[in-house]
Amino acid sequence: MRVTREQWARSASQPRMLLLLLVILAIAALFIRLGAWQLDRAALRGAAAARETEAARLTADPIPLDQALRVGQDFSTDQQVRKVTVSGEFREQVLVPDRLVDGAPATLVVTSLWISDGPDAGAMIPVLRGWVAPGDVVESGGVLRPVSAAVGETLAMPPGHVTVVGFLTDSEQAVGGAFPGGAVGAISTGQLTNLWGGPTFTGFIVMSDSQPPSSLPAVPPPSYSQQTGMNLQNLAYAGEWFLFGGFALFLWWRIVREDAVRRREAELLAATAGA
């Protein structure tokens, strides 16, 4: 039976219904509080799991790059901070200014490594070889150049065959705008492919060691925790508690409606009996 808003409101305004509403609101508030607690637990457990995974990957032995990531393969948390090794030849290089390394201003040094063997031979992967101080390079003639011969030697790519050990991380978003020659705004694999060509990867390597050794100071390994979310089990529990809270309010609405229907039926019976 249909009831009007006025009929529903009369039932809802009864003292016993208002008292029931207070009880249900208290229950709903408890459910919502439990849901919020589960959200906090989800975040904490997700962060704890990320720290454990990061620690394990940072201390692991390196594996061949082709066992962690292949050309064109989508990058995911399965690859993030994987310690890999790969051999090839350095060919091209760009600088990424206006960055921070351990809180200090820095200019990053990114080099193309053309892989020499394995299933991805002939492909290119960007390698973050290290960094220099912003004052070590200066724009001259529209190109970012080393300020001295000593800095130039530090920046120089080692010739011939090299072996790189480092940590995989996801490509950065490309940054538009005008940059001096030899500089880019981000370590974007897509943007670097446009510069250097060749089949490439969806991530790049943050180098920790190489043969021959590099004279550049290394950039700290990437973070794993930035790539992860919440613990899914606790997130599901939080959703259940929020659902219970909503159901408690729906239950009160349903009880009020049923009371309004009974009152309406009683009024109709009384009117029929008096006719």
C-alpha positions as CSV (number, residue, x, y, z in Angstrom):
1,M,0.0,0.0,0.0
2,R,1.3,3.5,-0.9
3,V,1.6,6.1,1.8
4,T,2.1,9.8,1.5
5,R,5.0,11.8,2.8
6,E,2.7,13.3,5.4
7,Q,1.6,9.8,6.6
8,W,5.2,8.6,6.8
9,A,6.2,11.7,8.7
10,R,3.4,11.3,11.2
11,S,4.7,7.7,11.9
12,A,8.3,8.9,12.1
13,S,7.5,11.6,14.6
14,Q,6.1,9.2,17.2
15,P,8.2,9.2,20.3
16,R,8.9,5.4,20.0
17,M,10.1,5.9,16.4
18,L,12.3,8.9,17.4
19,L,13.8,6.8,20.2
20,L,14.4,3.9,17.8
21,L,16.0,6.4,15.4
22,L,18.4,7.5,18.1
23,V,19.3,3.9,18.8
24,I,19.9,3.1,15.1
25,L,21.9,6.3,14.6
26,A,24.1,5.2,17.5
27,I,24.5,1.8,15.8
28,A,25.2,3.3,12.4
29,A,27.8,5.7,14.0
30,L,29.5,2.6,15.5
31,F,29.5,0.8,12.2
32,I,31.0,3.9,10.4
33,R,33.6,4.2,13.2
34,L,34.5,0.6,12.7
35,G,34.7,1.1,8.9
36,A,37.1,4.1,9.4
37,W,39.2,2.0,11.8
38,Q,39.4,-0.7,9.1
39,L,40.5,1.9,6.6
40,D,43.3,3.0,8.9
41,R,44.3,-0.7,9.3
42,A,44.2,-1.1,5.5
43,A,46.6,1.8,5.1
44,L,48.9,0.7,7.9
45,R,49.0,-2.9,6.6
46,G,49.5,-1.8,3.1
47,A,52.4,0.5,4.1
48,A,54.0,-2.3,6.3
49,A,53.8,-4.8,3.5
50,A,55.3,-2.2,1.1
51,R,58.2,-1.7,3.5
52,E,58.8,-5.4,3.8
53,T,58.8,-5.9,0.0
54,E,61.0,-2.9,-0.5
55,A,63.6,-4.1,2.0
56,A,63.6,-7.6,0.4
57,R,64.1,-6.2,-3.1
58,L,66.8,-3.8,-2.1
59,T,68.9,-6.6,-0.6
60,A,68.2,-9.2,-3.3
61,D,70.7,-10.4,-5.8
62,P,70.3,-8.9,-9.2
63,I,68.5,-10.8,-11.9
64,P,68.8,-10.4,-15.7
65,L,66.6,-7.6,-17.0
66,D,64.7,-9.9,-19.3
67,Q,63.5,-11.9,-16.3
68,A,61.9,-8.8,-14.8
69,L,60.7,-6.7,-17.7
70,R,60.5,-7.1,-21.4
71,V,60.3,-4.6,-24.2
72,G,56.8,-3.1,-24.4
73,Q,55.6,-5.0,-21.3
74,D,53.3,-2.9,-19.0
75,F,55.0,-1.8,-15.9
76,S,53.5,-2.8,-12.5
77,T,54.4,-3.2,-8.8
78,D,55.9,-6.6,-9.8
79,Q,58.7,-4.8,-11.5
80,Q,59.1,-1.8,-9.1
81,V,62.5,-1.8,-7.3
82,R,63.5,-5.1,-8.9
83,K,67.2,-5.3,-8.8
84,V,68.4,-6.2,-12.3
85,T,71.6,-6.4,-14.4
86,V,72.0,-5.8,-18.1
87,S,74.9,-5.3,-20.5
88,G,75.2,-3.1,-23.6
89,E,76.6,0.2,-24.8
90,F,76.0,3.7,-23.7
91,R,75.2,6.0,-26.6
92,E,73.1,9.1,-25.9
93,Q,72.8,11.2,-22.8
94,V,70.5,14.0,-21.4
95,L,70.4,16.0,-18.2
96,V,67.3,16.5,-16.1
97,P,67.6,19.7,-14.1
98,D,65.7,21.0,-11.1
99,R,65.5,17.8,-9.1
100,L,66.2,16.9,-5.5
101,V,68.5,14.1,-4.3
102,D,68.4,13.4,-0.6
103,G,66.8,16.9,-0.2
104,A,69.6,18.7,-2.1
105,P,69.2,20.3,-5.5
106,A,70.6,18.2,-8.3
107,T,70.7,17.7,-12.0
108,L,70.2,14.0,-13.0
109,V,72.2,12.3,-15.7
110,V,70.2,9.9,-17.9
111,T,71.9,7.7,-20.6
112,S,70.6,5.3,-23.2
113,L,71.8,1.8,-22.8
114,W,71.6,-0.3,-26.0
115,I,71.3,-3.9,-25.0
116,S,73.9,-6.2,-26.6
117,D,72.7,-9.7,-25.8
118,G,69.7,-11.7,-24.7
119,P,66.1,-11.8,-26.0
120,D,65.9,-8.0,-26.0
121,A,69.2,-7.4,-27.8
122,G,69.0,-4.2,-29.9
123,A,66.5,-2.5,-27.6
124,M,67.2,0.6,-25.5
125,I,66.5,1.2,-21.8
126,P,67.2,4.6,-20.1
127,V,69.6,4.4,-17.2
128,L,69.7,7.0,-14.5
129,R,73.5,6.9,-14.0
130,G,73.8,9.5,-11.2
131,W,73.7,13.2,-10.6
132,V,75.7,16.4,-10.5
133,A,75.2,19.7,-8.6
134,P,73.2,22.3,-10.5
135,G,76.2,24.6,-10.6
136,D,78.3,22.0,-12.4
137,V,76.4,22.6,-15.6
138,V,75.4,25.9,-17.3
139,E,73.4,26.9,-20.4
140,S,75.7,28.1,-23.1
141,G,74.5,28.7,-26.7
142,G,71.2,27.2,-25.9
143,V,72.8,23.9,-24.7
144,L,73.3,22.7,-21.1
145,R,77.1,22.1,-20.8
146,P,79.6,21.2,-18.0
147,V,81.3,24.2,-16.5
148,S,84.7,22.7,-16.6
149,A,86.7,19.9,-18.2
150,A,86.7,18.0,-14.9
151,V,82.9,18.0,-14.8
152,G,82.9,17.0,-18.4
153,E,85.1,14.0,-17.6
154,T,82.7,13.1,-14.8
155,L,79.7,13.3,-17.1
156,A,81.4,11.4,-19.9
157,M,79.9,8.0,-20.8
158,P,82.3,5.1,-20.6
159,P,83.0,3.8,-24.1
160,G,82.5,0.2,-25.2
161,H,80.8,-2.6,-23.4
162,V,79.3,-1.9,-20.0
163,T,77.4,-3.9,-17.4
164,V,74.8,-2.1,-15.3
165,V,73.3,-3.1,-12.0
166,G,70.3,-1.1,-10.7
167,F,66.7,-0.9,-9.7
168,L,63.7,-0.7,-12.0
169,T,61.2,2.0,-11.6
170,D,58.3,3.3,-13.7
171,S,58.5,5.9,-16.4
172,E,57.8,9.4,-15.3
173,Q,55.1,11.6,-17.0
174,A,56.5,13.7,-19.8
175,V,57.0,17.4,-19.0
176,G,56.3,19.9,-21.8
177,G,57.9,23.3,-22.1
178,A,61.2,24.7,-23.5
179,F,64.4,23.2,-22.2
180,P,68.0,23.8,-23.3
181,G,69.6,21.4,-25.7
182,G,70.7,18.2,-24.0
183,A,68.1,18.6,-21.2
184,V,64.6,17.2,-20.7
185,G,62.0,17.8,-18.0
186,A,61.4,14.2,-17.0
187,I,62.6,10.6,-17.3
188,S,59.8,9.7,-19.7
189,T,60.6,6.6,-21.7
190,G,58.2,7.7,-24.4
191,Q,59.8,11.1,-24.7
192,L,63.3,9.6,-24.6
193,T,62.3,7.1,-27.4
194,N,61.3,10.0,-29.5
195,L,64.8,11.4,-29.0
196,W,66.8,8.2,-29.3
197,G,64.7,5.8,-31.2
198,G,64.7,2.1,-30.9
199,P,62.3,-0.4,-29.2
200,T,62.3,0.4,-25.5
201,F,60.8,-0.4,-22.1
202,T,58.1,1.1,-20.0
203,G,60.5,1.7,-17.1
204,F,64.0,2.7,-16.5
205,I,67.0,1.7,-14.3
206,V,68.3,3.7,-11.4
207,M,71.9,2.5,-11.5
208,S,73.6,1.4,-8.3
209,D,76.8,-0.1,-9.8
210,S,78.4,-0.7,-13.1
211,Q,81.5,-2.1,-14.9
212,P,83.5,-0.1,-15.6
213,P,82.6,1.9,-12.4
214,S,81.0,5.3,-12.8
215,S,82.5,8.5,-11.3
216,L,79.0,10.0,-10.8
217,P,77.4,9.8,-7.4
218,A,74.5,7.4,-7.4
219,V,70.9,8.4,-7.0
220,P,69.2,6.5,-4.0
221,P,67.0,3.6,-5.1
222,P,63.3,4.3,-5.9
223,S,60.6,3.7,-3.4
224,Y,58.3,0.7,-3.6
225,S,55.7,2.1,-1.1
226,Q,54.7,4.9,-3.5
227,Q,53.5,2.3,-6.0
228,T,51.2,0.4,-3.6
229,G,47.8,1.0,-2.1
230,M,45.8,-0.4,0.9
231,N,45.5,-3.9,2.2
232,L,42.6,-5.4,0.3
233,Q,41.3,-7.5,3.1
234,N,41.0,-4.6,5.5
235,L,39.6,-2.5,2.7
236,A,36.8,-5.1,2.2
237,Y,36.1,-5.2,5.9
238,A,35.7,-1.4,5.9
239,G,33.3,-1.6,3.0
240,E,31.2,-4.1,4.9
241,W,31.0,-1.9,8.0
242,F,29.9,1.1,5.9
243,L,27.3,-1.1,4.3
244,F,26.0,-2.2,7.7
245,G,25.7,1.5,8.7
246,G,23.7,2.3,5.7
247,F,21.5,-0.8,6.2
248,A,20.7,0.3,9.8
249,L,19.3,3.6,8.5
250,F,17.4,1.8,5.8
251,L,15.9,-0.6,8.4
252,W,14.6,2.4,10.4
253,W,13.0,3.9,7.3
254,R,11.4,0.5,6.5
255,I,10.0,0.1,10.1
256,V,8.5,3.6,9.9
257,R,6.9,2.9,6.5
258,E,5.4,-0.4,7.7
259,D,4.0,1.5,10.7
260,A,2.5,4.1,8.4
261,V,1.0,1.4,6.2
262,R,-0.7,-0.2,9.3
263,R,-2.0,3.1,10.5
264,R,-3.3,3.8,7.0
265,E,-5.0,0.4,6.8
266,A,-6.6,1.0,10.2
267,E,-7.9,4.3,9.1
268,L,-9.4,2.7,6.0
269,L,-11.0,-0.1,8.0
270,A,-12.5,2.4,10.4
271,A,-13.8,4.5,7.6
272,T,-15.3,1.4,6.0
273,A,-16.9,0.2,9.2
274,G,-18.5,3.6,9.8
275,A,-19.9,3.8,6.3
